Amino acid sequence: MTEDQGQTPHPDHEQRQQQLDDVSRVVLDAARAAYSRRGYVGTTLKGVAAAAGVAPDVMSRYYRNREQLFAAAMRLPFDPATSVAQLLAPGIDGMGERLVRITLRMLDDPETRDQLAEMVRDGAGASKATASLREFLESAVVDRVVGVLGVPDARMRVSLATSYLVGVAASRYVLQIEPLASATEDEIVALVAPAIQAALTTPTQPTKAQREKG
C-alpha cells in the first residue's frame, strides 16, 4: 500500500456524498412540512418528491415506502418493518405489553422527541403532531395486528388499543402531563398493558339485537 492509499477520501467521493446528504435533507424537510399540514395519511412519496424538487425515481433510492420516509423524518430509532415483525412474531399472548413498550421506546428516543417538539413549535400544533403519529401507528401496525387476531371485530379492537396508546403517548411526550411525563417505562407498562391486552383479547358478548336476530 502506498502512502496515499486508504488515507484521504477522493474528492469526487466526498462531493457525491455531500450531494446525497443535501438531497436527503431537502426531502426530509419537505416531508416534515407535509406532515405538519396534511398529516401522515395525506402525505405521499410523490407529493414530497415534488415539494422537494426531486424526481420520484431519485426519491425511491432513499425511501422505498411511506413508513421508511416517516421513520427518517421523525428520527425514529428503528426500522418500522423490522420492529413490527418482531412485535407480531410471538403471537397474541403478551401483545399488549409489546405494543406499549415499542411505542414508549420509539418516543423515548431524544431525537424523536425533539422532532415532535419541533413540529409543534413550527406551527403544526399538538393535535396535528399527534394525528400524524396516530395515522402512522394505524398504517404501520393496525393492519398487521388485525391479521394476527383473526376475529370479526379485529379492526375495532386494534383501533381502540391504538387510540389508547396514542392518548398516553400524546399526554406523556407532546403535552407532558405529570406524573405521566416522568413515570418510568415499567410503571406505564404495568398500568396500560393490561388494558391494551384486554381490548385485543377479551371475548365480547352479543348485543341484544344480535341475540334476537340469532
LINVEN-V935643 format. One line per field, one symbol per residue. ss: DSSP state (h for helix, s for strand, l for the rest). phi: phi as a letter, one per 30 degrees, with the letter a starting at -180 (. if undefined). burial: b if it has 16 or more other C-alpha atoms within 10 Angstrom, else e. Layout:
# LINVEN-V935643
ss->???
phi->???
burial->???
This chain:
# LINVEN-V935643
ss->llllllllllhhhhhhhhhhhhhhhhhhhhhhhhhhhhllllllhhhhhhhhlllhhhhhhhlllhhhhhhhhllllllhhhhhhhhhhlllllhhhhhhhhhhhhhhlhhhhhhhhhhhhhhhhhhhhhhhhhhhhhhhhhhhhhhhhllllhhhhhhhhhhhhhhhhhhhhhllllllllllhhhhhhhhhhhhhhhhhllllllhhhhhhl
phi->.ddddiccededdddddddddddddddddddddddddcidddccddddedddicdeddeddcbdadddddeddchddadeddddddddedjddideddddddddddcddeddddddddedddjdidddddddddddddddceeddedddibecdddddddddddddddddddccdhdcdddcddedddedccedddddddbddcdddedddddd
burial->eeeeeeeeeeeeeeeeeeeeeebbebbbebbbbbbbbbbbeebbbeebbebbebeeeebeeebeebbbbbbbbbbbbeebeeebeebbeeebeebbbbbbbebbebbbeeebbebbbebbeeebbbebbbbbbbbbbbebbbebbbeebeeeebbebbbebbebbbebbbbbbbeeeeebbeeeeeebbeebbbbbbebbbeeeeeeeeeeeee
